[in-house]
Amino acid sequence: MEATKWHATFPKDNLEELVKQAELYMDRRSTDWFNNRPEFKRWSSDKSSQFLWYARECDSGITSHQVRQLSDNANMHKQDIAYFFCSPSIPIRGVSVGRPLTPSLVLCSIIAQLLHSDYDRGKNDRLKCINSIHERQLLAASTSAHLVSDKCLFDLLKCIVDAKPNREIQIVVDSIDNLQEDSISFLQQLRYLWDVTMEKTEVIMKVLVTSRWAERIQDILKNLPFIDQEAEASGRCSLPFVSEIDG
């Protein structure tokens, strides 16, 4: 199966190296502040699907630190984590390539990581989701040989999520605003996937996205929890939908 070869060789980043770089300028107080936020505590500990948006002023290293912590705990708690750092200079999980950052590349990376988690455990539940059409789509999207619909890749991701009801899936996408105009359609589809998953009690999917604050992003994620770092620093209200969330 060509897709099996593809996910086994898909570029991977060095998470430890990213954390080391982040720690050079990371303020430990910011990390503690984020860990103690009730929104993140609920996201990390609640045994149900969760969606959290962290609107931050600038890159602080918090996301790479949290991903490492989540990765360390994943196997112990029957969790699978897939993450993507949307840096325009490092578009495929730490490997610099000469093509633009697109939602398709983000989705390919997330799909590859979830397939890896099964493959590494000698399982094939998720690999069974991939048919010949999916193989062609994945190979085309990862090589930019042809345009591939993001919806097709989201449909495949949905199948992969549904294939493992006994595994909690955590998806972290950092700096989604680096997708520029594509960030809006990407978030809309990611929110739709999460909404559909919410209807299934046997499947748990947690999503954490970070970006600079933007009204368009807030509109898409309306009524979902978010942490607004800049709002708290400036004193303006950071959780306009808190009563709807908690009530």
Secondary structure, DSSP 8 states (H G I E B T S, - for coil): -HHHHHHHHS----HHHHHHHHHTT--HHHHHHHHH-HHHHHHHH-SS-EEEEEE-SS--SHHHHHHHHHHHHHGGGTEEEEEEE-BTTBTBTTB--SS---HHHHHHHHHHHHHHHHHHTT--TTGGG--HHHHHHHHHHHHTSS---HHHHHHHHHHHHHT-TTSEEEEEEE-GGGGTTHHHHHHHHHHHHHHHHHT-TT--EEEEEEES--HHHHHHTTTS-EEEHHHHHHTS-S-TTHHHHH-
